[in-house]
Amino acid sequence: MSGTGTATGTPTGNESNLESAMQLMIQTFHKYSGNEGDKYTLSRGELKEMLTQELGNYLGNPQDKDAVDKVMGDLDANNDGEVDFTEFIILVGALTVACNDFFQEYHNDDKNDKKGK
């Protein structure tokens, strides 16, 4: 990675916005994954903490046990009871797509409202 200071993604200040976003996703995952058990996966508790702290605005009420269980079940493709980095990126990607779709619809609705005036 040419814009990073080390293989761990330490920012150098020369990275693009997209490179910075990728580094931030990696850093965020590892901020929570190392708290208990395997340092390269998110346990149910680590996932709940990450959802609450990092995605609470997009997921509604991540404190809800059923909501956390549903997210865990949806993400844990290999059914090992933990979420690895690939499974985490699937969540972030799916949320990003959903946000993009929402904002496109919102923008289109806004355009239609202005035409109707």
N, CA, C and O atoms as a MOPAC input file, in Angstrom:
PM7 MOZYME 1SCF
protein

 N      0.85400 1    -1.17300 1     0.00000 1
 C      0.00000 1     0.00000 1     0.00000 1
 C      0.89700 1     1.23100 1     0.00000 1
 O      1.59800 1     1.49500 1     0.97700 1
 N      0.87300 1     1.96200 1    -1.06800 1
 C      1.81700 1     3.06000 1    -1.22200 1
 C      1.50500 1     4.27100 1    -0.36000 1
 O      2.42000 1     5.02300 1    -0.02500 1
 N      0.24000 1     4.49100 1     0.01700 1
 C     -0.11200 1     5.67400 1     0.80000 1
 C     -0.04100 1     5.47900 1     2.29400 1
 O     -0.41700 1     6.36200 1     3.06600 1
 N      0.44700 1     4.30600 1     2.70500 1
 C      0.48300 1     4.02800 1     4.13500 1
 C      1.90700 1     3.86600 1     4.60700 1
 O      2.80100 1     3.50700 1     3.84000 1
 N      2.10200 1     4.13600 1     5.88100 1
 C      3.43200 1     4.06300 1     6.45900 1
 C      3.85700 1     2.64100 1     6.76800 1
 O      5.05400 1     2.35200 1     6.77800 1
 N      2.91200 1     1.74200 1     7.02000 1
 C      3.23200 1     0.35500 1     7.32400 1
 C      2.16600 1    -0.54100 1     6.73600 1
 O      1.15700 1    -0.07100 1     6.20900 1
 N      2.39900 1    -1.82600 1     6.83100 1
 C      1.42000 1    -2.78700 1     6.32500 1
 C      0.13100 1    -2.75800 1     7.13200 1
 O     -0.88300 1    -3.28900 1     6.68000 1
 N      0.14300 1    -2.14900 1     8.31700 1
 C     -1.06800 1    -2.08000 1     9.13600 1
 C     -1.95200 1    -0.91100 1     8.74300 1
 O     -3.02700 1    -0.74100 1     9.31900 1
 N     -1.53800 1    -0.10800 1     7.78700 1
 C     -2.38300 1     0.98200 1     7.33200 1
 C     -2.21900 1     2.26200 1     8.11800 1
 O     -3.16200 1     3.04700 1     8.21500 1
 N     -1.04700 1     2.49300 1     8.68400 1
 C     -0.81900 1     3.73700 1     9.40000 1
 C     -0.83400 1     4.89500 1     8.40700 1
 O     -0.05700 1     4.89100 1     7.45300 1
 N     -1.70300 1     5.88900 1     8.61100 1
 C     -1.80200 1     6.99600 1     7.66500 1
 C     -0.51800 1     7.81600 1     7.59500 1
 O      0.16200 1     8.02400 1     8.60100 1
 N     -0.20200 1     8.27600 1     6.38900 1
 C      0.95400 1     9.14700 1     6.19000 1
 C      0.52600 1    10.56700 1     5.86200 1
 O      1.35000 1    11.48200 1     5.87500 1
 N     -0.75200 1    10.75900 1     5.56700 1
 C     -1.24200 1    12.06700 1     5.17600 1
 C     -1.30800 1    12.23300 1     3.67100 1
 O     -1.82400 1    13.24000 1     3.18500 1
 N     -0.79400 1    11.25800 1     2.91700 1
 C     -0.79300 1    11.33900 1     1.46000 1
 C     -1.88500 1    10.49400 1     0.81100 1
 O     -1.99500 1    10.45200 1    -0.41500 1
 N     -2.69700 1     9.81600 1     1.63600 1
 C     -3.68500 1     8.91300 1     1.09100 1
 C     -4.91600 1     9.65500 1     0.57000 1
 O     -5.23800 1    10.76200 1     1.00200 1
 N     -5.58500 1     9.00200 1    -0.36900 1
 C     -6.83200 1     9.54600 1    -0.90800 1
 C     -7.94200 1     9.34300 1     0.11500 1
 O     -7.75300 1     8.66000 1     1.12100 1
 N     -9.09400 1     9.93900 1    -0.14700 1
 C    -10.24900 1     9.74100 1     0.73800 1
 C    -10.63600 1     8.27300 1     0.82100 1
 O    -10.95300 1     7.77700 1     1.90200 1
 N    -10.61500 1     7.56900 1    -0.31200 1
 C    -10.99400 1     6.16700 1    -0.31200 1
 C     -9.96900 1     5.32800 1     0.45300 1
 O    -10.34300 1     4.42800 1     1.20400 1
 N     -8.69300 1     5.61600 1     0.26600 1
 C     -7.65800 1     4.90900 1     1.02200 1
 C     -7.81500 1     5.17200 1     2.52100 1
 O     -7.65800 1     4.25900 1     3.33100 1
 N     -8.11700 1     6.39500 1     2.88300 1
 C     -8.34600 1     6.72800 1     4.29900 1
 C     -9.54500 1     5.96500 1     4.85500 1
 O     -9.51100 1     5.48500 1     5.98700 1
 N    -10.61400 1     5.85500 1     4.04600 1
 C    -11.79900 1     5.12100 1     4.47700 1
 C    -11.46900 1     3.64700 1     4.69100 1
 O    -11.93500 1     3.04300 1     5.65600 1
 N    -10.67500 1     3.06800 1     3.80500 1
 C    -10.28000 1     1.66900 1     3.94700 1
 C     -9.44900 1     1.47500 1     5.21500 1
 O     -9.65500 1     0.51400 1     5.95500 1
 N     -8.52700 1     2.37300 1     5.45700 1
 C     -7.69900 1     2.29600 1     6.66400 1
 C     -8.56500 1     2.40300 1     7.90900 1
 O     -8.34500 1     1.68600 1     8.88500 1
 N     -9.54100 1     3.28800 1     7.88000 1
 C    -10.42500 1     3.47800 1     9.02400 1
 C    -11.27200 1     2.23000 1     9.28900 1
 O    -11.50400 1     1.88200 1    10.44700 1
 N    -11.73300 1     1.55500 1     8.23800 1
 C    -12.49400 1     0.31900 1     8.43100 1
 C    -11.61700 1    -0.75400 1     9.07600 1
 O    -12.06000 1    -1.45500 1     9.98600 1
 N    -10.38900 1    -0.88100 1     8.61400 1
 C     -9.46400 1    -1.86400 1     9.18900 1
 C     -9.19500 1    -1.53800 1    10.65000 1
 O     -9.26000 1    -2.41800 1    11.50800 1
 N     -8.89400 1    -0.28100 1    10.93300 1
 C     -8.59700 1     0.13200 1    12.30600 1
 C     -9.80600 1    -0.05300 1    13.21900 1
 O     -9.66200 1    -0.47100 1    14.36800 1
 N    -10.99200 1     0.25600 1    12.71100 1
 C    -12.21100 1     0.12100 1    13.51800 1
 C    -12.47600 1    -1.34400 1    13.84800 1
 O    -12.79300 1    -1.67000 1    14.99100 1
 N    -12.35100 1    -2.22100 1    12.87500 1
 C    -12.54700 1    -3.64900 1    13.12600 1
 C    -11.60300 1    -4.12100 1    14.23000 1
 O    -12.03500 1    -4.77900 1    15.17700 1
 N    -10.32800 1    -3.79000 1    14.11300 1
 C     -9.34100 1    -4.27900 1    15.07400 1
 C     -9.43700 1    -3.58300 1    16.43700 1
 O     -8.96500 1    -4.11700 1    17.44000 1
 N    -10.03400 1    -2.42000 1    16.47300 1
 C    -10.29000 1    -1.74500 1    17.75300 1
 C    -11.18700 1    -2.61400 1    18.63100 1
 O    -11.01300 1    -2.65100 1    19.84900 1
 N    -12.13600 1    -3.30700 1    18.02800 1
 C    -13.09000 1    -4.12400 1    18.77200 1
 C    -12.70500 1    -5.60800 1    18.79100 1
 O    -13.00200 1    -6.30400 1    19.76200 1
 N    -12.05800 1    -6.09700 1    17.74800 1
 C    -11.79500 1    -7.53400 1    17.64600 1
 C    -10.78800 1    -8.03900 1    18.67400 1
 O    -10.78200 1    -9.22700 1    18.99400 1
 N     -9.95400 1    -7.17400 1    19.18600 1
 C     -8.92800 1    -7.61900 1    20.12200 1
 C     -9.33600 1    -7.62800 1    21.57400 1
 O     -8.50100 1    -7.90900 1    22.43300 1
 N    -10.57900 1    -7.33500 1    21.88500 1
 C    -10.99600 1    -7.19600 1    23.28000 1
 C    -11.19300 1    -8.51800 1    24.00600 1
 O    -10.97600 1    -8.58900 1    25.21500 1
 N    -11.60300 1    -9.57700 1    23.29000 1
 C    -11.79700 1   -10.87600 1    23.93500 1
 C    -11.63400 1   -11.97900 1    22.90200 1
 O    -11.93500 1   -11.78100 1    21.72500 1
 N    -11.16400 1   -13.12500 1    23.33200 1
 C    -11.03000 1   -14.27300 1    22.43500 1
 C    -10.05000 1   -14.01700 1    21.30200 1
 O     -9.00900 1   -13.38800 1    21.48900 1
 N    -10.40100 1   -14.51300 1    20.13000 1
 C     -9.56200 1   -14.40100 1    18.94100 1
 C     -9.42900 1   -12.93100 1    18.55100 1
 O    -10.43300 1   -12.24000 1    18.37800 1
 N     -8.19800 1   -12.45400 1    18.41500 1
 C     -8.00400 1   -11.03700 1    18.11800 1
 C     -8.30500 1   -10.67700 1    16.66800 1
 O     -8.25500 1    -9.50400 1    16.29700 1
 N     -8.61800 1   -11.68700 1    15.83800 1
 C     -8.92600 1   -11.41900 1    14.43300 1
 C    -10.39700 1   -11.62300 1    14.09400 1
 O    -10.77200 1   -11.63700 1    12.92100 1
 N    -11.23300 1   -11.78100 1    15.12500 1
 C    -12.67100 1   -11.91700 1    14.90000 1
 C    -13.42700 1   -11.12800 1    15.96100 1
 O    -12.88400 1   -10.78900 1    17.01200 1
 N    -14.69000 1   -10.84600 1    15.66200 1
 C    -15.57400 1   -10.19200 1    16.62000 1
 C    -16.45900 1   -11.24800 1    17.26500 1
 O    -17.17100 1   -11.97600 1    16.57300 1
 N    -16.41400 1   -11.32900 1    18.58700 1
 C    -17.35000 1   -12.18300 1    19.31600 1
 C    -18.70300 1   -11.46900 1    19.33300 1
 O    -18.81300 1   -10.33300 1    18.87100 1
 N    -19.71600 1   -12.12700 1    19.85700 1
 C    -21.03800 1   -11.50000 1    19.97000 1
 C    -20.94800 1   -10.19600 1    20.78200 1
 O    -21.53800 1    -9.18500 1    20.39900 1
 N    -20.21100 1   -10.22200 1    21.90200 1
 C    -20.06100 1    -9.02800 1    22.74100 1
 C    -19.31900 1    -7.91500 1    22.03400 1
 O    -19.70600 1    -6.74900 1    22.12000 1
 N    -18.24700 1    -8.27200 1    21.33100 1
 C    -17.48500 1    -7.26800 1    20.58100 1
 C    -18.32700 1    -6.68000 1    19.45200 1
 O    -18.28200 1    -5.47700 1    19.19300 1
 N    -19.10200 1    -7.55000 1    18.77800 1
 C    -19.98000 1    -7.08400 1    17.70900 1
 C    -21.00500 1    -6.10100 1    18.25400 1
 O    -21.24500 1    -5.05100 1    17.65800 1
 N    -21.61000 1    -6.44300 1    19.38900 1
 C    -22.61000 1    -5.55600 1    19.99500 1
 C    -21.99400 1    -4.20900 1    20.33400 1
 O    -22.59700 1    -3.17000 1    20.06500 1
 N    -20.80200 1    -4.21100 1    20.92100 1
 C    -20.14200 1    -2.95500 1    21.26900 1
 C    -19.83700 1    -2.14100 1    20.01800 1
 O    -20.04900 1    -0.92900 1    19.99700 1
 N    -19.33800 1    -2.80700 1    18.97100 1
 C    -19.01900 1    -2.10700 1    17.72800 1
 C    -20.27700 1    -1.54200 1    17.08100 1
 O    -20.27400 1    -0.40300 1    16.61600 1
 N    -21.36300 1    -2.33300 1    17.04400 1
 C    -22.61400 1    -1.85300 1    16.45100 1
 C    -23.13800 1    -0.64000 1    17.21500 1
 O    -23.60600 1     0.32600 1    16.61200 1
 N    -23.05700 1    -0.69600 1    18.53500 1
 C    -23.55500 1     0.39500 1    19.37700 1
 C    -22.72000 1     1.65700 1    19.19600 1
 O    -23.26100 1     2.74600 1    19.00600 1
 N    -21.41000 1     1.50500 1    19.25500 1
 C    -20.52100 1     2.66000 1    19.21800 1
 C    -20.33100 1     3.23400 1    17.81900 1
 O    -20.19700 1     4.44700 1    17.65800 1
 N    -20.31900 1     2.37600 1    16.81500 1
 C    -19.92000 1     2.81200 1    15.47500 1
 C    -21.05900 1     2.91300 1    14.47300 1
 O    -20.96300 1     3.67300 1    13.50900 1
 N    -22.14000 1     2.15700 1    14.68100 1
 C    -23.21000 1     2.12300 1    13.67600 1
 C    -24.59300 1     2.36900 1    14.26300 1
 O    -25.60100 1     2.08600 1    13.61600 1
 N    -24.64800 1     2.88400 1    15.46200 1
 C    -25.92200 1     3.11300 1    16.13200 1
 C    -26.87400 1     4.00000 1    15.35900 1
 O    -28.08400 1     3.77400 1    15.38600 1
 N    -26.35700 1     5.00500 1    14.67100 1
 C    -27.21700 1     5.91800 1    13.90400 1
 C    -27.85300 1     5.24100 1    12.69500 1
 O    -28.92800 1     5.65100 1    12.25500 1
 N    -27.21100 1     4.21800 1    12.15400 1
 C    -27.71900 1     3.54800 1    10.95800 1
 C    -28.51500 1     2.29700 1    11.26700 1
 O    -29.32300 1     1.86500 1    10.44500 1
 N    -28.30600 1     1.70500 1    12.43200 1
 C    -28.95000 1     0.43600 1    12.74900 1
 C    -30.11600 1     0.56300 1    13.71200 1
 O    -30.68000 1    -0.45400 1    14.11700 1
 N    -30.48700 1     1.74500 1    14.08300 1
 C    -31.61000 1     1.90500 1    15.00000 1
 C    -31.19500 1     1.62700 1    16.42600 1
 O    -30.49700 1     2.43900 1    17.03300 1
 N    -31.61100 1     0.48900 1    16.97900 1
 C    -31.31000 1     0.16300 1    18.36500 1
 C    -30.42700 1    -1.07500 1    18.44900 1
 O    -30.93700 1    -2.17400 1    18.66400 1
 N    -29.10200 1    -0.92200 1    18.28100 1
 C    -28.23000 1    -2.08800 1    18.34700 1
 C    -28.08200 1    -2.65600 1    19.75300 1
 O    -27.44600 1    -3.69600 1    19.92800 1
 N    -28.66000 1    -1.99400 1    20.76700 1
 C    -28.64000 1    -2.53300 1    22.12900 1
 C    -29.60400 1    -3.71300 1    22.26100 1
 O    -29.45200 1    -4.54900 1    23.15100 1
 N    -30.59100 1    -3.77600 1    21.37500 1
 C    -31.59500 1    -4.82500 1    21.39400 1
 C    -30.92900 1    -6.18000 1    21.11900 1
 O    -30.31700 1    -6.37300 1    20.06800 1
 N    -31.05300 1    -7.11200 1    22.06900 1
 C    -30.40300 1    -8.41700 1    21.94500 1
 C    -30.83400 1    -9.13600 1    20.67600 1
 O    -29.99900 1    -9.73800 1    20.00000 1
 N    -32.11800 1    -9.08700 1    20.33800 1
 C    -32.60200 1    -9.75200 1    19.13200 1
 C    -31.98000 1    -9.14100 1    17.87500 1
 O    -31.67200 1    -9.85500 1    16.92100 1
 N    -31.79700 1    -7.82300 1    17.87900 1
 C    -31.18100 1    -7.15600 1    16.72600 1
 C    -29.73600 1    -7.61000 1    16.56400 1
 O    -29.29500 1    -7.89800 1    15.45100 1
 N    -28.99900 1    -7.67300 1    17.66900 1
 C    -27.60600 1    -8.12500 1    17.60900 1
 C    -27.54700 1    -9.57900 1    17.15000 1
 O    -26.69900 1    -9.93500 1    16.33100 1
 N    -28.44300 1   -10.42400 1    17.67200 1
 C    -28.47600 1   -11.83100 1    17.26600 1
 C    -28.77500 1   -11.97200 1    15.77300 1
 O    -28.19600 1   -12.82200 1    15.09600 1
 N    -29.68600 1   -11.13200 1    15.26300 1
 C    -30.02000 1   -11.18400 1    13.83900 1
 C    -28.82500 1   -10.77100 1    12.99400 1
 O    -28.50200 1   -11.43500 1    12.00900 1
 N    -28.16400 1    -9.67600 1    13.37300 1
 C    -26.98600 1    -9.22700 1    12.62000 1
 C    -25.91400 1   -10.31100 1    12.66700 1
 O    -25.30900 1   -10.63000 1    11.64400 1
 N    -25.67700 1   -10.87700 1    13.85100 1
 C    -24.67300 1   -11.93300 1    13.99600 1
 C    -25.02200 1   -13.12000 1    13.10300 1
 O    -24.15700 1   -13.64800 1    12.40400 1
 N    -26.27500 1   -13.53800 1    13.12400 1
 C    -26.70500 1   -14.66300 1    12.29700 1
 C    -26.56000 1   -14.39200 1    10.81800 1
 O    -26.15400 1   -15.26800 1    10.05400 1
 N    -26.89500 1   -13.17500 1    10.41300 1
 C    -26.79300 1   -12.80100 1     9.00100 1
 C    -25.34400 1   -12.74000 1     8.54100 1
 O    -25.03400 1   -13.12000 1     7.41200 1
 N    -24.44800 1   -12.26200 1     9.41200 1
 C    -23.05400 1   -12.07300 1     9.02700 1
 C    -22.20500 1   -13.32100 1     9.15500 1
 O    -21.28100 1   -13.52900 1     8.36800 1
 N    -22.50600 1   -14.14600 1    10.13200 1
 C    -21.66000 1   -15.29500 1    10.45000 1
 C    -21.87200 1   -16.40400 1     9.42600 1
 O    -22.51700 1   -17.41200 1     9.71400 1
 N    -21.32600 1   -16.21000 1     8.23500 1
 C    -21.54900 1   -17.12500 1     7.11400 1
 C    -21.06000 1   -18.53700 1     7.40200 1
 O    -21.66800 1   -19.49900 1     6.93300 1
 N    -19.97400 1   -18.68800 1     8.16400 1
 C    -19.43700 1   -20.01700 1     8.42500 1
 C    -19.93500 1   -20.60200 1     9.75300 1
 O    -19.48200 1   -21.66500 1    10.17800 1
 N    -20.86300 1   -19.90300 1    10.40000 1
 C    -21.51600 1   -20.37100 1    11.63900 1
 C    -20.54700 1   -20.75200 1    12.74800 1
 O    -20.75600 1   -21.74200 1    13.44900 1
 N    -19.48000 1   -19.96000 1    12.90700 1
 C    -18.52800 1   -20.25200 1    13.97900 1
 C    -18.77400 1   -19.40300 1    15.22800 1
 O    -18.00900 1   -19.47600 1    16.19000 1
 N    -19.84600 1   -18.59400 1    15.21100 1
 C    -20.17900 1   -17.76600 1    16.37400 1
 C    -19.35700 1   -16.50400 1    16.48100 1
 O    -19.41900 1   -15.79900 1    17.48800 1
 N    -18.59100 1   -16.21500 1    15.45200 1
 C    -17.76800 1   -15.00500 1    15.42200 1
 C    -17.84600 1   -14.38500 1    14.04000 1
 O    -18.17900 1   -15.05400 1    13.06200 1
 N    -17.53100 1   -13.08800 1    13.97300 1
 C    -17.54300 1   -12.36100 1    12.70700 1
 C    -16.10900 1   -12.01300 1    12.35800 1
 O    -15.44000 1   -11.28800 1    13.09500 1
 N    -15.63300 1   -12.53600 1    11.21900 1
 C    -14.27100 1   -12.21500 1    10.79900 1
 C    -14.28300 1   -10.94000 1     9.95500 1
 O    -15.34200 1   -10.35800 1     9.71900 1
 N    -13.12400 1   -10.51400 1     9.51000 1
 C    -13.02400 1    -9.24100 1     8.79500 1
 C    -13.85100 1    -9.25600 1     7.50800 1
 O    -14.50700 1    -8.26700 1     7.18000 1
 N    -13.82000 1   -10.36000 1     6.78700 1
 C    -14.59400 1   -10.44600 1     5.53900 1
 C    -16.08600 1   -10.29200 1     5.82600 1
 O    -16.78600 1    -9.57000 1     5.11600 1
 N    -16.56800 1   -10.96300 1     6.85700 1
 C    -17.98000 1   -10.86600 1     7.22500 1
 C    -18.32500 1    -9.44200 1     7.67200 1
 O    -19.41700 1    -8.95100 1     7.38600 1
 N    -17.40200 1    -8.78200 1     8.37200 1
 C    -17.58000 1    -7.38900 1     8.78700 1
 C    -17.69600 1    -6.47600 1     7.56700 1
 O    -18.55200 1    -5.59200 1     7.53200 1
 N    -16.84800 1    -6.68500 1     6.58000 1
 C    -16.87300 1    -5.84600 1     5.37400 1
 C    -18.18200 1    -6.03900 1     4.61900 1
 O    -18.67200 1    -5.09700 1     3.99600 1
 N    -18.75400 1    -7.22700 1     4.65900 1
 C    -20.06000 1    -7.46700 1     4.03400 1
 C    -21.11800 1    -6.58900 1     4.70000 1
 O    -21.96100 1    -6.00800 1     4.01700 1
 N    -21.07700 1    -6.49200 1     6.03100 1
 C    -22.01300 1    -5.60900 1     6.75500 1
 C    -21.82300 1    -4.15900 1     6.32800 1
 O    -22.79300 1    -3.47900 1     5.99300 1
 N    -20.59500 1    -3.68800 1     6.33700 1
 C    -20.31600 1    -2.29500 1     5.98100 1
 C    -20.73600 1    -2.03100 1     4.52900 1
 O    -21.31300 1    -0.98800 1     4.22200 1
 N    -20.44100 1    -2.98500 1     3.64500 1
 C    -20.83300 1    -2.83300 1     2.24100 1
 C    -22.34000 1    -2.78000 1     2.06400 1
 O    -22.85600 1    -1.94600 1     1.32000 1
 N    -23.05200 1    -3.68300 1     2.75800 1
 C    -24.51500 1    -3.71200 1     2.65200 1
 C    -25.12700 1    -2.42200 1     3.19400 1
 O    -26.06100 1    -1.88300 1     2.60000 1
 N    -24.60500 1    -1.92500 1     4.31700 1
 C    -25.11100 1    -0.66000 1     4.86600 1
 C    -24.81500 1     0.50400 1     3.93000 1
 O    -25.63400 1     1.41200 1     3.78400 1
 N    -23.66200 1     0.47900 1     3.30600 1
 C    -23.28700 1     1.54800 1     2.37000 1
 C    -24.21400 1     1.54700 1     1.16000 1
 O    -24.64300 1     2.60700 1     0.70300 1
 N    -24.52200 1     0.36500 1     0.64300 1
 C    -25.45700 1     0.25400 1    -0.48300 1
 C    -26.83400 1     0.76800 1    -0.07700 1
 O    -27.47100 1     1.51200 1    -0.82200 1
 N    -27.28800 1     0.36600 1     1.10800 1
 C    -28.60100 1     0.81400 1     1.58800 1
 C    -28.64000 1     2.32700 1     1.74100 1
 O    -29.63600 1     2.95900 1     1.38800 1
 N    -27.57900 1     2.91000 1     2.25800 1
 C    -27.52100 1     4.37600 1     2.40800 1
 C    -27.51200 1     5.05200 1     1.05000 1
 O    -28.19000 1     6.06200 1     0.85800 1
 N    -26.75600 1     4.51300 1     0.10400 1
 C    -26.71300 1     5.08000 1    -1.23600 1
 C    -28.09900 1     5.03100 1    -1.87000 1
 O    -28.55100 1     6.01300 1    -2.45900 1
 N    -28.77100 1     3.88800 1    -1.74900 1
 C    -30.12200 1     3.75500 1    -2.31200 1
 C    -31.07400 1     4.77100 1    -1.68100 1
 O    -31.86600 1     5.40700 1    -2.37600 1
 N    -30.98700 1     4.91800 1    -0.35300 1
 C    -31.84800 1     5.86400 1     0.35000 1
 C    -31.60900 1     7.28700 1    -0.15000 1
 O    -32.55600 1     8.01400 1    -0.45000 1
 N    -30.34200 1     7.67800 1    -0.23800 1
 C    -30.04600 1     9.05100 1    -0.65100 1
 C    -30.38600 1     9.29800 1    -2.11400 1
 O    -30.74700 1    10.41600 1    -2.47900 1
 N    -30.27700 1     8.27000 1    -2.96000 1
 C    -30.70300 1     8.43400 1    -4.34900 1
 C    -32.20400 1     8.65300 1    -4.41300 1
 O    -32.67400 1     9.53000 1    -5.13800 1
 N    -32.96500 1     7.85900 1    -3.65600 1
 C    -34.41700 1     8.02900 1    -3.62300 1
 C    -34.78600 1     9.39700 1    -3.06100 1
 O    -35.66700 1    10.07600 1    -3.58700 1
 N    -34.10800 1     9.79500 1    -1.99000 1
 C    -34.36200 1    11.09400 1    -1.37400 1
 C    -34.07200 1    12.21100 1    -2.37400 1
 O    -34.85600 1    13.15100 1    -2.49900 1
 N    -32.95900 1    12.11100 1    -3.07800 1
 C    -32.57900 1    13.12600 1    -4.06200 1
 C    -33.60000 1    13.16500 1    -5.19900 1
 O    -33.98000 1    14.24600 1    -5.64800 1
 N    -34.04600 1    11.99800 1    -5.66800 1
 C    -35.04500 1    11.95400 1    -6.73500 1
 C    -36.37600 1    12.52400 1    -6.26800 1
 O    -37.03700 1    13.24000 1    -7.02000 1
 N    -36.78500 1    12.21500 1    -5.02900 1
 C    -38.02000 1    12.77100 1    -4.47800 1
 C    -37.91400 1    14.28200 1    -4.35400 1
 O    -38.87700 1    14.99900 1    -4.62700 1
 N    -36.75000 1    14.76800 1    -3.94500 1
 C    -36.51900 1    16.20500 1    -3.80300 1
 C    -36.62500 1    16.90000 1    -5.16100 1
 O    -37.20200 1    17.98200 1    -5.26100 1
 N    -36.07000 1    16.28100 1    -6.20200 1
 C    -36.14500 1    16.84300 1    -7.55600 1
 C    -37.59600 1    16.90800 1    -8.01400 1
 O    -38.02600 1    17.91000 1    -8.58500 1
 N    -38.35700 1    15.83000 1    -7.76200 1
 C    -39.76100 1    15.78100 1    -8.18100 1
 C    -40.59200 1    16.82600 1    -7.43800 1
 O    -41.50000 1    17.41400 1    -8.02400 1
 N    -40.29900 1    17.06800 1    -6.16000 1
 C    -41.00400 1    18.10100 1    -5.39700 1
 C    -40.75900 1    19.47700 1    -5.97900 1
 O    -41.67700 1    20.29500 1    -6.03800 1
 N    -39.53200 1    19.74800 1    -6.41200 1
 C    -39.18800 1    21.06100 1    -6.97000 1
 C    -39.85700 1    21.26600 1    -8.31900 1
 O    -40.25200 1    22.38400 1    -8.65200 1
 N    -39.99200 1    20.17700 1    -9.11500 1
 C    -40.65700 1    20.29700 1   -10.41000 1
 C    -42.15100 1    20.57000 1   -10.25800 1
 O    -42.75600 1    21.25500 1   -11.08300 1
 N    -42.74400 1    20.01900 1    -9.17700 1
 C    -44.16900 1    20.17100 1    -8.95500 1
 C    -44.56500 1    21.52500 1    -8.42700 1
 O    -45.75200 1    21.84900 1    -8.39000 1
 N    -43.58900 1    22.33600 1    -8.01300 1
 C    -43.91600 1    23.65300 1    -7.43900 1
 C    -44.13300 1    24.68500 1    -8.48000 1
 O    -44.41500 1    25.83800 1    -8.15700 1

